[in-house]
Amino acid sequence: MTLKSSNKVETNRYELVVEIDGATFMDEVNKVYKKQVKNISIPGFRKGKAPRSLIEKEYGEGVFYEDAMKNLYPQALVEAAEQAGLELVRDHIDLDVEKAGKDGFTFKAVVTVEPELAIENYKGIAVKPTSLEITDEDVDNDIKKVLERNSRLVTVEDRAAEKDDIAVIDFKGFLDGEAFDGGEAENYNLTLGSNQFIPGFEDQIIGHKADEEFTIDVTFPEDYQAEELKGKPVKFEIKLHEIKKRELPEFNDEFVKDVSEFDTVDEYKADIREKLAEARKKEAENSKERQVADKLAELLQAEIPEAMYENQVDNIIDEFAMNLRAQGLDLNIYMQYTGITEEQLRETYHDRAVSQVKVRLALKKIAELENIVASDEDVENKYQELADAYKVKIERVKAAFSKKEVAGDIEAVRAMELVKENTVDAEETKTEE
């Protein structure tokens, strides 16, 4: 492969003229012939046995050229871009064959490339710190969740329904005196105050006692999904069968022994505090990274091609589809169930894709400015780490991820660590100002 020329034709678009020598091109033409000859019939020869010279005489000298060119140009284009110092972006390619024959194959391609990048002031980014203090209230709230998970439901017989009770009801909805679809259920367990139903529904059950039958009036929201019910006043006939409440167990040493490996309340609380502190530490680190990422996206100076955003949307959707498959669901079936179109799904993820692309490019530029380079040993160790994580052979990982991709990931992580190490406390900065 020889790069004949490389010229910028517009922002992030370059025209490359690439030449493939005659020997390489003819060798590929011969490979195409061997693959296709089994499907070609020439009078006087059994199918698949016709010589190449006769086939070319019958169908033209260039009968195998097109497939040979299709096979050769992608890798040649990648090598040409590397030689020109350009990073190709997956996008529409304007391809034009200038010549093809025994002397070789020359083509012209207009491609999209990654933008020129610039970034300043990435050291000294002000971030708002997350408090690492664990209060007694934090511990008590965690204990409350454990108590609720171990609670039991008991029937209430001596009072009317209250907020947070569970009401067991039959209900049937009427619009202009006619029952409407989806507005009916029997023995439904509704937690009052959960806002599970439309506004006003649960509030009007509060105050009623078991075995009461009554009617409530509510109005559907203007943005309700069913078109025929949007903003419409309706009536619901209610039969309240039973009222239940959650009864929490007593928090004492016996309870602690039942739900943990500890013997006393004090030991259990100490363990909760330790776990909460570790979780808060991770939360603080994640918050710091999010703030840094947002600022890096803002600081990056680049005219980014839309194709990079669209490619990242593809990646996000592919990951989403993979997660669905792990749950036994198909993306197309999911979209049918939810009523969302592919265009709407892509729009949903577009802003996230924009942010991810900007941050990745910012980190790439910072790695370049700070001379952060992943060594061959770093890449090999990362391959092994991925193989261990996915429980597959390292060769399979290498086939899935190029060395360049893995090195880029390592360098991006190290660039992010460098930026985080050089952040400043936003509260202290504000005080100084």
N, C-alpha and C positions, 0 to 999 in steps of 0.2 A: 504493500500500500504506500502510495506517495501523496502527500498533501500538496496540491498544486498552488492553491491560494485560499486565503481566509479573509473575508471582508464583512464588516458590519454594514447591514442594509437598513436597519431601524433598531429602536430600543429593544435589547435582548433578542435580536434576530441576526444571525450570521449566515452568509453564503459561503459554503465550502465546496471547492472543486477537488475531487479525489480521483486518483488513477490507480487501477489495479493492473499489474503487469500481465502480459500475454500468457506466460506459463501458468500462473495461478488461475487465470480465467479459464483457459482451456482445460486445465485439470478439473475444475468445477463443472464445466460443460460435459466432460466425460462421465463424471459421477452422476449427473442428471440423466444422461443417456442410459447408463446401466440400470438406473432406477426405473426409467419409463419404458424401456424397450420391451419389457414383458407384456405391455398393453398395446403394442403397435404391430399391425399386420402389413406385410409387403408381399405382393404376389410372387410366388415361387419360393417363399420361405415360411417355415412354421412360425406361428405367433411367438414373438419374443426372441427370435433368432436372426432377425434382419441386421446386417452390418450398419454401423453408424453412417458410413458414407452414402449408402443407398437411401437411408431415411432422410438425410439432409438433401440429397438430390431430389427426392420425391416431395418433401415438404418445405424445402428451403434451408440454406446453410445455417440460418439463425434459429432453427426450430427449438433448440434447447437453451438459447441465450437468455430468454426472459427469466426462466426458473433459476438459472445459474446466477444471474444478477441479483435476484431476490434473496438468494442464499448468501451472497457475498457482501452486499452493501451494508447491512446493519453493523457487523463487526468492524468493517472498514471505516464506517462513519464514526464509531466510538473511538477508534484509534486515531483518526484524523482530528477529532475534537480534542483529545488529550494532547496531541502534538501541537495544536493551536492554543493550548492553555485554556480551553473552554469546558464548562460543565454543562452537559446536555440536560434538558428538561423534557420529560415525556410530553409530547405535543404533536400537532399536525406537522408533517414534513413535506415541503414542496420539493419533489424529486424530478430531475430532468436528466435523461441519458444523453450524453454528448457523443459518445461513440462506443461501439462494442464489436469486437472481432478478434482475429487471431493475434493481433498486436496488443490486445488488452481491452479493458473496460474503464471508461471515464464517465463520471457522473457529477452533476452539480446538485447540491442539497441546501435548501434554506431551512435552518433549524432554530428552535428556541433554546436559549442558554440561560443559566443562572445569572442574576444581575450583579453588577459591580456593587460592592458593599463598603459602607463606612460607618463607624460608630465611635463616639467619644464619651468621656465622663462615665464610663461603666464602673470605675472604682469610686467608692464613696457614695453609693446609692443609699438613700435614707429609707429605712424600713421601720414600721411600727412593731415593737416587740410584743410578744404574747406573754402574759403573766404566767409564771410557772408555779405560783403559789396554789396549794391545795388546801381549801378551807374545810372546816367541820361540816358546813352545809353541803359541800361536794360529796363528802363521804356519806352523809345522811341520805342524799338523793340516790346514790348508788345502792345503798341498803334498801331504800324504798322500792327500787326496781326489783330487787331480789325477793322482797316480801310479796310484791304484786304477782311475780311469777309463781310463787308458792301459795297464793291465796285460793280460797274456795268460794263458790257461789252459794249463797243461802237465800231462801225465799223470804220476802218481806210481807208480813200479814197485818201489821198494826198501824200502817200509815200510808199516805199517798206517795206517788212516785216523785223522786227528787232527781236533781242533776247528778250524773255519774251512775245512776241506777241502770240496770238492764231491763227494759220493758219487752215482754213477750206479747206481740200483737198480731192481729189480723188487720189488714187495711185494704180498702178498695177506693180508687179515685174516680171522680166524675167531672166531666167537662160539659157544661150546659146540660146537666141531667143525664148524660150518656157516659157509661164506663169507657175509659180509654186504655189502649194497649200498654202493658208494662206497668200499670198502676195498681197491681193487686198482688198480695202475698198472704200466706197463713203461717202462724207461729214464728214470726220473724223476730229475732233477737236484736233489739236496737238499743245501743248505749246512748242514753240521753245526755246531750251536750257534746257529742262527738262530731256534730255538724256533718253527719253522713248523708242526711236527707236535705231537701231544699229548705231555705230559711223559714222559720216559723213552725215547721212540722214538729220537731222534737219539743219545742217550748210549750206547745199546746197539749202535750201528753203529761207534762209535769203538773202535779196537783190532782190527777185522777187516781182512783184506787182499782185494785184487781177486780175483774168481772164487770167493770163498767163498759157501757157502749156509748159512744158519742161521735160527734161530727166536728171536724176542724176545717177552717178555711185558710188556704195558702195561695200564693201567686208564684208561678214559675218565673225564674230570672229571664231577662231579655236575651241572654246569651246561652240559654239552655239548648242542648244538642238536638232535641226533637223539634222540628220546625213548627208543628201544629200546636205545641204547648208553650212556645216562647211568649213570656209576658202575660200568660192567660191565668185568670183566677179559677181555682178548682176547689172541690170539696172532697174530703176523704172521710169515709165511714171507718171508725176505729173500734175494735174489740180488744180490750186490755185483759189478757188472760192471767198474767203473772208479773210480779215485780221481784227482781233479784238484786242483790248487792254483793260486792266482793268483801269477804271477811279476811283480814290479814292475820297471819300467825304472829304470835308474840316473839319479839326479837330478844332472845336470851341465849345462854350457853348451850342449851339443848338444841335450839334451832341451828346454831352455828355448827354443832357436831353433825347434824343431819345433812347440811348443804355444803360442807367444806371439810378439809383435812385438819381444821383447827379445833381447839377445845374450848376457847373462851372468846367472848365478845371483843376483848381488847386485842387479841391476836388477829382476829378476823378484820377488825378495823384497820390495824396496822398494815395488813396485806393489801387491803383496798386502797389505802393511801399510797402505798408504794406503786401499785399498778396504775392508779390515776396519774401519779407523777410521771411515769414512763410514757403514758399515752399523751399527757400534756406536752411533754418534751418533743414527741413526734409531731404533734399538732403545731407546735411553735416552729419547728423546722420546715414543715410543709407550708405554713403561712409565710414564712420568710422567703421560701423559694417562689411562691406565687407572686409575691410583691416584686421580687427581683425580676421574674419573667415578664411581668406587666411593664416594668420600667425599661427592660431591654428592648421589648417590642416597640416601645415609644422612642427610644434613642436610635434605633436602627435607621440608617439613611440608605434607601434603595428603591428602585422602581421595579417592583416584583411582578413578574408575568402572572396573569390570572391562571395560567395552566398549572402553576405550582400549587395554588390554592385548591384547584379542582382535583389534582392528583392526591392531595392530602385528604380531601373529602372522601375520595375512593378508598384510601387506607383506613379511615375511620369507619366507613360503612362495612368494609371487609372484616374489620375486627368485631364490629357489632354483630354481623352475620355469623361469625365464628362462635361468639358467645351464645347466640341463639341456638346454633346447632348443638352446642354442649348441653343445652336444656331440652333438646329434642324438637326444636322449632325450626321452621324454614323462613327465611326473610320474606319471600313473596307471600306466604300465608300470613305472616305477621302483619304485613302492609294491608292485606285484605281485611283482616280482623279489625285493625285500627282505623281503616279507611284513609290511610295516608298514602299519597302518591310518591313515586321515586323523586320527583322534582321537589316536593315538600320535605322529604327526608334529607335531601342534599342541602336545602336551604337551612334546615335545622342545624346542620353541622358546619355551615360555612364559616361563621364567626370563629368557632373553635379552630377550624383549619387555618384561618388567617393568622390567629395568634400563634399557633404551633409553628407555622412556617417562619414567621418573623423571629421568634425566639431561637429556632434552630439556626437560622442564618446569622443572627447576632452572635451566638455562641461560636459558630464556625469562624467568623471574623475575629473574635476575641482570641480564639485558639491560635489563629495565624499571627496576630499582633504580639501575643505572649510566647510565641515559639513553643506551643504545646503540641507535641508529636507523639502518637502512640507507636511504640516499638513493635517489632515482629513478635517478641515475647509477650507483650501486652495483648496483642491480637490473639495469639495462640491460647493464652490463659482465658481470654473471654470466650473463645470457641468452646473450651472445655467446660467453663462455667455454664454456658447455655446447654451443652450436651447433658450435663448432670441435672440441670433444672428440668429439662424436657424428657430426661431418661431415654435418650437416643444416642446413637453412635456419633462421634465427632465429625465423621465424613458427611453425614446427613446435614449437620448444621452448616458445614462449609459449603455444601451445595445450595443451601437456602439463603445464606448471607455472604456477600462478597467481602473480601478483605478490606476493601475501601469503606464499605458500609460500617463494618465493625470498628475499624479505626476511627471513623467519624463519630460514632457513638461514644467511644472512650474519650476522645478529645473534647466532645461537647460536655460530658459529665465533669471533666477536670476544669474546663473553662467556667462552668457554673459554680464549682466549688471555689475557684479563685475569686469570682465576683462576690459570692456570699461572704467569704473571709474578709473582704474589703468594704463591707457595708457599714453604715453608721446608724446609731440610734436616732430615729426621727424625733422622739420626745426630747432627747438631750439637745438635738440641733435646734428644735423649736425654742427651747428655753434659752439657749445661747443667743439666738436671734432677738 
